[in-house]
Amino acid sequence: MALNYFFFCIFLFCALLISFSEADDILGCNGFIKSNIEINFTKVEIKLMTKQGTLKDQTECAPNNGYYFLPLYDKGEYVLKVC
């Protein structure tokens, strides 16, 4: 009986913790690199640039399907460069 009460208390604590936690949405730019010819995705880089040409962030593609994700910390207009 005490063990059931213990598990119930743990479950209740976890449920309350989840219900009171807040998660801000992560803004970002993501997508897939597509090509008509076969390319090696391990050599592809995606660069996030400001309109003035300043590099804000860069990432590599996933080697199996060309997926990329760049988090955006500041709202604004950006340019993506594929290198």
Chimera marker file (.cmm) of the C-alpha trace (Angstrom):
<marker_set name="trace">
<marker id="1" x="0.000" y="0.000" z="0.000" r="1" g="1" b="0" radius="0.5"/>
<marker id="2" x="2.811" y="2.395" z="0.866" r="1" g="1" b="0" radius="0.5"/>
<marker id="3" x="4.496" y="1.673" z="-2.459" r="1" g="1" b="0" radius="0.5"/>
<marker id="4" x="1.322" y="2.570" z="-4.405" r="1" g="1" b="0" radius="0.5"/>
<marker id="5" x="1.055" y="5.824" z="-2.431" r="1" g="1" b="0" radius="0.5"/>
<marker id="6" x="4.706" y="6.583" z="-3.209" r="1" g="1" b="0" radius="0.5"/>
<marker id="7" x="4.206" y="6.072" z="-6.969" r="1" g="1" b="0" radius="0.5"/>
<marker id="8" x="1.024" y="8.150" z="-6.872" r="1" g="1" b="0" radius="0.5"/>
<marker id="9" x="2.921" y="11.015" z="-5.198" r="1" g="1" b="0" radius="0.5"/>
<marker id="10" x="5.713" y="10.809" z="-7.794" r="1" g="1" b="0" radius="0.5"/>
<marker id="11" x="3.152" y="10.809" z="-10.611" r="1" g="1" b="0" radius="0.5"/>
<marker id="12" x="1.336" y="13.790" z="-9.109" r="1" g="1" b="0" radius="0.5"/>
<marker id="13" x="4.577" y="15.700" z="-8.637" r="1" g="1" b="0" radius="0.5"/>
<marker id="14" x="5.609" y="15.088" z="-12.266" r="1" g="1" b="0" radius="0.5"/>
<marker id="15" x="2.177" y="16.095" z="-13.546" r="1" g="1" b="0" radius="0.5"/>
<marker id="16" x="2.283" y="19.345" z="-11.575" r="1" g="1" b="0" radius="0.5"/>
<marker id="17" x="5.832" y="20.055" z="-12.696" r="1" g="1" b="0" radius="0.5"/>
<marker id="18" x="4.906" y="19.596" z="-16.344" r="1" g="1" b="0" radius="0.5"/>
<marker id="19" x="1.750" y="21.684" z="-16.063" r="1" g="1" b="0" radius="0.5"/>
<marker id="20" x="3.558" y="24.650" z="-14.467" r="1" g="1" b="0" radius="0.5"/>
<marker id="21" x="6.602" y="24.644" z="-16.730" r="1" g="1" b="0" radius="0.5"/>
<marker id="22" x="6.678" y="27.063" z="-19.631" r="1" g="1" b="0" radius="0.5"/>
<marker id="23" x="8.609" y="26.614" z="-22.831" r="1" g="1" b="0" radius="0.5"/>
<marker id="24" x="9.294" y="29.476" z="-25.162" r="1" g="1" b="0" radius="0.5"/>
<marker id="25" x="9.028" y="28.563" z="-28.800" r="1" g="1" b="0" radius="0.5"/>
<marker id="26" x="12.354" y="28.369" z="-30.525" r="1" g="1" b="0" radius="0.5"/>
<marker id="27" x="12.364" y="30.488" z="-33.632" r="1" g="1" b="0" radius="0.5"/>
<marker id="28" x="14.549" y="29.222" z="-36.370" r="1" g="1" b="0" radius="0.5"/>
<marker id="29" x="15.187" y="28.689" z="-40.011" r="1" g="1" b="0" radius="0.5"/>
<marker id="30" x="15.232" y="25.124" z="-41.239" r="1" g="1" b="0" radius="0.5"/>
<marker id="31" x="14.857" y="23.091" z="-44.372" r="1" g="1" b="0" radius="0.5"/>
<marker id="32" x="16.408" y="20.571" z="-46.704" r="1" g="1" b="0" radius="0.5"/>
<marker id="33" x="19.067" y="21.043" z="-49.361" r="1" g="1" b="0" radius="0.5"/>
<marker id="34" x="17.788" y="19.603" z="-52.631" r="1" g="1" b="0" radius="0.5"/>
<marker id="35" x="19.706" y="19.064" z="-55.866" r="1" g="1" b="0" radius="0.5"/>
<marker id="36" x="19.102" y="17.464" z="-59.252" r="1" g="1" b="0" radius="0.5"/>
<marker id="37" x="22.552" y="15.895" z="-59.058" r="1" g="1" b="0" radius="0.5"/>
<marker id="38" x="23.985" y="13.806" z="-56.236" r="1" g="1" b="0" radius="0.5"/>
<marker id="39" x="25.994" y="15.901" z="-53.762" r="1" g="1" b="0" radius="0.5"/>
<marker id="40" x="27.967" y="15.155" z="-50.609" r="1" g="1" b="0" radius="0.5"/>
<marker id="41" x="25.986" y="16.861" z="-47.820" r="1" g="1" b="0" radius="0.5"/>
<marker id="42" x="28.934" y="16.683" z="-45.396" r="1" g="1" b="0" radius="0.5"/>
<marker id="43" x="30.666" y="19.433" z="-47.373" r="1" g="1" b="0" radius="0.5"/>
<marker id="44" x="27.663" y="21.791" z="-47.474" r="1" g="1" b="0" radius="0.5"/>
<marker id="45" x="27.412" y="24.673" z="-44.989" r="1" g="1" b="0" radius="0.5"/>
<marker id="46" x="24.475" y="26.993" z="-44.417" r="1" g="1" b="0" radius="0.5"/>
<marker id="47" x="25.315" y="30.521" z="-43.274" r="1" g="1" b="0" radius="0.5"/>
<marker id="48" x="22.857" y="32.947" z="-41.714" r="1" g="1" b="0" radius="0.5"/>
<marker id="49" x="23.833" y="36.485" z="-42.733" r="1" g="1" b="0" radius="0.5"/>
<marker id="50" x="22.363" y="39.873" z="-41.955" r="1" g="1" b="0" radius="0.5"/>
<marker id="51" x="21.350" y="42.102" z="-44.842" r="1" g="1" b="0" radius="0.5"/>
<marker id="52" x="24.582" y="44.044" z="-44.228" r="1" g="1" b="0" radius="0.5"/>
<marker id="53" x="26.634" y="40.865" z="-44.736" r="1" g="1" b="0" radius="0.5"/>
<marker id="54" x="27.533" y="40.060" z="-41.121" r="1" g="1" b="0" radius="0.5"/>
<marker id="55" x="27.691" y="36.354" z="-40.275" r="1" g="1" b="0" radius="0.5"/>
<marker id="56" x="25.239" y="35.586" z="-37.452" r="1" g="1" b="0" radius="0.5"/>
<marker id="57" x="25.441" y="31.772" z="-37.379" r="1" g="1" b="0" radius="0.5"/>
<marker id="58" x="26.384" y="28.783" z="-39.500" r="1" g="1" b="0" radius="0.5"/>
<marker id="59" x="25.681" y="25.078" z="-39.517" r="1" g="1" b="0" radius="0.5"/>
<marker id="60" x="26.309" y="21.925" z="-41.469" r="1" g="1" b="0" radius="0.5"/>
<marker id="61" x="23.681" y="19.781" z="-43.131" r="1" g="1" b="0" radius="0.5"/>
<marker id="62" x="22.700" y="16.351" z="-41.928" r="1" g="1" b="0" radius="0.5"/>
<marker id="63" x="24.845" y="13.949" z="-43.967" r="1" g="1" b="0" radius="0.5"/>
<marker id="64" x="22.006" y="11.552" z="-44.773" r="1" g="1" b="0" radius="0.5"/>
<marker id="65" x="19.263" y="13.901" z="-46.057" r="1" g="1" b="0" radius="0.5"/>
<marker id="66" x="20.560" y="17.497" z="-46.188" r="1" g="1" b="0" radius="0.5"/>
<marker id="67" x="18.448" y="18.840" z="-43.298" r="1" g="1" b="0" radius="0.5"/>
<marker id="68" x="19.617" y="21.991" z="-41.525" r="1" g="1" b="0" radius="0.5"/>
<marker id="69" x="18.380" y="24.120" z="-38.617" r="1" g="1" b="0" radius="0.5"/>
<marker id="70" x="19.581" y="27.552" z="-37.539" r="1" g="1" b="0" radius="0.5"/>
<marker id="71" x="18.118" y="29.061" z="-34.361" r="1" g="1" b="0" radius="0.5"/>
<marker id="72" x="17.127" y="32.724" z="-34.550" r="1" g="1" b="0" radius="0.5"/>
<marker id="73" x="17.796" y="34.712" z="-31.410" r="1" g="1" b="0" radius="0.5"/>
<marker id="74" x="16.858" y="38.125" z="-32.824" r="1" g="1" b="0" radius="0.5"/>
<marker id="75" x="13.914" y="38.872" z="-35.078" r="1" g="1" b="0" radius="0.5"/>
<marker id="76" x="14.789" y="40.515" z="-38.362" r="1" g="1" b="0" radius="0.5"/>
<marker id="77" x="15.510" y="39.955" z="-42.024" r="1" g="1" b="0" radius="0.5"/>
<marker id="78" x="18.291" y="37.537" z="-42.863" r="1" g="1" b="0" radius="0.5"/>
<marker id="79" x="19.941" y="36.011" z="-45.909" r="1" g="1" b="0" radius="0.5"/>
<marker id="80" x="20.831" y="32.315" z="-46.176" r="1" g="1" b="0" radius="0.5"/>
<marker id="81" x="23.967" y="31.366" z="-48.071" r="1" g="1" b="0" radius="0.5"/>
<marker id="82" x="24.698" y="27.812" z="-49.123" r="1" g="1" b="0" radius="0.5"/>
<marker id="83" x="28.427" y="27.161" z="-49.327" r="1" g="1" b="0" radius="0.5"/>
<link id1="1" id2="2" r="1" g="1" b="0" radius="0.2"/>
<link id1="2" id2="3" r="1" g="1" b="0" radius="0.2"/>
<link id1="3" id2="4" r="1" g="1" b="0" radius="0.2"/>
<link id1="4" id2="5" r="1" g="1" b="0" radius="0.2"/>
<link id1="5" id2="6" r="1" g="1" b="0" radius="0.2"/>
<link id1="6" id2="7" r="1" g="1" b="0" radius="0.2"/>
<link id1="7" id2="8" r="1" g="1" b="0" radius="0.2"/>
<link id1="8" id2="9" r="1" g="1" b="0" radius="0.2"/>
<link id1="9" id2="10" r="1" g="1" b="0" radius="0.2"/>
<link id1="10" id2="11" r="1" g="1" b="0" radius="0.2"/>
<link id1="11" id2="12" r="1" g="1" b="0" radius="0.2"/>
<link id1="12" id2="13" r="1" g="1" b="0" radius="0.2"/>
<link id1="13" id2="14" r="1" g="1" b="0" radius="0.2"/>
<link id1="14" id2="15" r="1" g="1" b="0" radius="0.2"/>
<link id1="15" id2="16" r="1" g="1" b="0" radius="0.2"/>
<link id1="16" id2="17" r="1" g="1" b="0" radius="0.2"/>
<link id1="17" id2="18" r="1" g="1" b="0" radius="0.2"/>
<link id1="18" id2="19" r="1" g="1" b="0" radius="0.2"/>
<link id1="19" id2="20" r="1" g="1" b="0" radius="0.2"/>
<link id1="20" id2="21" r="1" g="1" b="0" radius="0.2"/>
<link id1="21" id2="22" r="1" g="1" b="0" radius="0.2"/>
<link id1="22" id2="23" r="1" g="1" b="0" radius="0.2"/>
<link id1="23" id2="24" r="1" g="1" b="0" radius="0.2"/>
<link id1="24" id2="25" r="1" g="1" b="0" radius="0.2"/>
<link id1="25" id2="26" r="1" g="1" b="0" radius="0.2"/>
<link id1="26" id2="27" r="1" g="1" b="0" radius="0.2"/>
<link id1="27" id2="28" r="1" g="1" b="0" radius="0.2"/>
<link id1="28" id2="29" r="1" g="1" b="0" radius="0.2"/>
<link id1="29" id2="30" r="1" g="1" b="0" radius="0.2"/>
<link id1="30" id2="31" r="1" g="1" b="0" radius="0.2"/>
<link id1="31" id2="32" r="1" g="1" b="0" radius="0.2"/>
<link id1="32" id2="33" r="1" g="1" b="0" radius="0.2"/>
<link id1="33" id2="34" r="1" g="1" b="0" radius="0.2"/>
<link id1="34" id2="35" r="1" g="1" b="0" radius="0.2"/>
<link id1="35" id2="36" r="1" g="1" b="0" radius="0.2"/>
<link id1="36" id2="37" r="1" g="1" b="0" radius="0.2"/>
<link id1="37" id2="38" r="1" g="1" b="0" radius="0.2"/>
<link id1="38" id2="39" r="1" g="1" b="0" radius="0.2"/>
<link id1="39" id2="40" r="1" g="1" b="0" radius="0.2"/>
<link id1="40" id2="41" r="1" g="1" b="0" radius="0.2"/>
<link id1="41" id2="42" r="1" g="1" b="0" radius="0.2"/>
<link id1="42" id2="43" r="1" g="1" b="0" radius="0.2"/>
<link id1="43" id2="44" r="1" g="1" b="0" radius="0.2"/>
<link id1="44" id2="45" r="1" g="1" b="0" radius="0.2"/>
<link id1="45" id2="46" r="1" g="1" b="0" radius="0.2"/>
<link id1="46" id2="47" r="1" g="1" b="0" radius="0.2"/>
<link id1="47" id2="48" r="1" g="1" b="0" radius="0.2"/>
<link id1="48" id2="49" r="1" g="1" b="0" radius="0.2"/>
<link id1="49" id2="50" r="1" g="1" b="0" radius="0.2"/>
<link id1="50" id2="51" r="1" g="1" b="0" radius="0.2"/>
<link id1="51" id2="52" r="1" g="1" b="0" radius="0.2"/>
<link id1="52" id2="53" r="1" g="1" b="0" radius="0.2"/>
<link id1="53" id2="54" r="1" g="1" b="0" radius="0.2"/>
<link id1="54" id2="55" r="1" g="1" b="0" radius="0.2"/>
<link id1="55" id2="56" r="1" g="1" b="0" radius="0.2"/>
<link id1="56" id2="57" r="1" g="1" b="0" radius="0.2"/>
<link id1="57" id2="58" r="1" g="1" b="0" radius="0.2"/>
<link id1="58" id2="59" r="1" g="1" b="0" radius="0.2"/>
<link id1="59" id2="60" r="1" g="1" b="0" radius="0.2"/>
<link id1="60" id2="61" r="1" g="1" b="0" radius="0.2"/>
<link id1="61" id2="62" r="1" g="1" b="0" radius="0.2"/>
<link id1="62" id2="63" r="1" g="1" b="0" radius="0.2"/>
<link id1="63" id2="64" r="1" g="1" b="0" radius="0.2"/>
<link id1="64" id2="65" r="1" g="1" b="0" radius="0.2"/>
<link id1="65" id2="66" r="1" g="1" b="0" radius="0.2"/>
<link id1="66" id2="67" r="1" g="1" b="0" radius="0.2"/>
<link id1="67" id2="68" r="1" g="1" b="0" radius="0.2"/>
<link id1="68" id2="69" r="1" g="1" b="0" radius="0.2"/>
<link id1="69" id2="70" r="1" g="1" b="0" radius="0.2"/>
<link id1="70" id2="71" r="1" g="1" b="0" radius="0.2"/>
<link id1="71" id2="72" r="1" g="1" b="0" radius="0.2"/>
<link id1="72" id2="73" r="1" g="1" b="0" radius="0.2"/>
<link id1="73" id2="74" r="1" g="1" b="0" radius="0.2"/>
<link id1="74" id2="75" r="1" g="1" b="0" radius="0.2"/>
<link id1="75" id2="76" r="1" g="1" b="0" radius="0.2"/>
<link id1="76" id2="77" r="1" g="1" b="0" radius="0.2"/>
<link id1="77" id2="78" r="1" g="1" b="0" radius="0.2"/>
<link id1="78" id2="79" r="1" g="1" b="0" radius="0.2"/>
<link id1="79" id2="80" r="1" g="1" b="0" radius="0.2"/>
<link id1="80" id2="81" r="1" g="1" b="0" radius="0.2"/>
<link id1="81" id2="82" r="1" g="1" b="0" radius="0.2"/>
<link id1="82" id2="83" r="1" g="1" b="0" radius="0.2"/>
</marker_set>
